[in-house]
């Protein structure tokens, strides 16, 4: 046995002596897992890495969602207005529409991680964690915007054409028909899909570790790099994400049921 | 028919695929105040397209629609103002499913004619009473039968107090036993001298209520005459063979 390994097992033996007797008598495998749990969470107050990382992850997710929804609504409005105008749309609208299309193509046609690398090493070049978080949030927001735009557009398109015709035949203009008749119905299709986008974003922010953002995933990596506790640290990490996603899913399904109830 | 001119249609054309398909191929007619014009014809003859061109839900490729003296096909005209005076009833009702019946009926008068909620509600309730559905004012469209939905669709359009009512196959999506109640409402309207343009397959309605029947085929008006002439003395072969099939 090397001296390093010896040192580790010595530390473990020391820790074991402070534990209840049933653990001291347990098989070595069980002891190992409990020691890793101790190293991952308790030793040197390591749980701080998780909680601090979680804060960053949640900030990035919510920030990105807000940016994504703003961009998504803008793009969806531009695209729908362009597609539904009966005559040839005005030049400004056509330029905006072309730009939107380009944006959608680029964002959806390249990997998230590549977008992050370009934004944070070429475009913005952030210094320090605060700037890194801002850069990552903006990148995720820009990315999410493309998907939110399509969610909103398909939500609007899912409404029967007859609704638009009925609104217009009463004398409402395009904007009024959208506001009073189409959007209130489309929202019911849009919100659940938007919830899924939130869940996707939450998981996807883990990619930000490649630019050195101290998010939840990075926290686990830091713990592992000092203790080599790969098994328990990464399973803990997965468990945290899973709990968050399950909680969100539950919230969304309650929300959805509420909306269905208001239908009748 | 003597009344003043309500809608004048001049050489109306609607082409698709750059002229390959001629849905409307030069239709001209004049619709007077108080007239009930029933448009019949085989499917694909352009009768629905014709109706939808009257309020520009369908943009005509050529020709003019002059409504109360204004050429509404002119691009400078604000079509929304004129549509307020042209009620439309659709084959598939197109009620707003997220609103109560009352809201369906009051939203347009309130937002477009700036009527107070009380005023709009009073008018809506009066109309609902007329079609015998006042007890369903707070129901949602999904809770109604097809016939009820279509009666609501008619009174929703009437809430805007239109000058003319356009009906696009109003009974075609209904179960047979519900056709009668809808036609009854339309008959009442005709008796009150509402100007109506009706696209329908209900030949009985055409015979009984129409002041004039237009027979369309391949985007053209083939015959345009009183119901008596159309049904008893059809002139063209196409109308004869059409009537042989539907009667």
HADDOCK unambig.tbl for C-alpha pairs under 7 A between the chains (distance, minus, plus):
assign (segid A and resid 162 and name CA) (segid B and resid 94 and name CA) 5.63 0.50 0.50
assign (segid A and resid 163 and name CA) (segid B and resid 94 and name CA) 5.68 0.50 0.50
assign (segid A and resid 163 and name CA) (segid B and resid 96 and name CA) 6.87 0.50 0.50
assign (segid A and resid 165 and name CA) (segid B and resid 57 and name CA) 6.94 0.50 0.50
assign (segid A and resid 166 and name CA) (segid B and resid 94 and name CA) 6.04 0.50 0.50
assign (segid A and resid 169 and name CA) (segid B and resid 83 and name CA) 5.86 0.50 0.50
assign (segid A and resid 169 and name CA) (segid B and resid 87 and name CA) 6.82 0.50 0.50
assign (segid A and resid 169 and name CA) (segid B and resid 88 and name CA) 6.21 0.50 0.50
assign (segid A and resid 170 and name CA) (segid B and resid 83 and name CA) 6.22 0.50 0.50
assign (segid A and resid 170 and name CA) (segid B and resid 84 and name CA) 5.42 0.50 0.50
assign (segid A and resid 170 and name CA) (segid B and resid 87 and name CA) 6.58 0.50 0.50
assign (segid A and resid 170 and name CA) (segid B and resid 108 and name CA) 6.61 0.50 0.50
assign (segid A and resid 170 and name CA) (segid B and resid 157 and name CA) 6.86 0.50 0.50
assign (segid A and resid 171 and name CA) (segid B and resid 80 and name CA) 4.53 0.50 0.50
assign (segid A and resid 171 and name CA) (segid B and resid 81 and name CA) 6.21 0.50 0.50
assign (segid A and resid 171 and name CA) (segid B and resid 83 and name CA) 4.87 0.50 0.50
assign (segid A and resid 171 and name CA) (segid B and resid 84 and name CA) 4.56 0.50 0.50
assign (segid A and resid 172 and name CA) (segid B and resid 80 and name CA) 6.24 0.50 0.50
assign (segid A and resid 173 and name CA) (segid B and resid 80 and name CA) 6.06 0.50 0.50
assign (segid A and resid 181 and name CA) (segid B and resid 96 and name CA) 6.93 0.50 0.50
assign (segid A and resid 185 and name CA) (segid B and resid 98 and name CA) 6.64 0.50 0.50
assign (segid A and resid 263 and name CA) (segid B and resid 98 and name CA) 6.63 0.50 0.50
assign (segid A and resid 264 and name CA) (segid B and resid 140 and name CA) 6.68 0.50 0.50
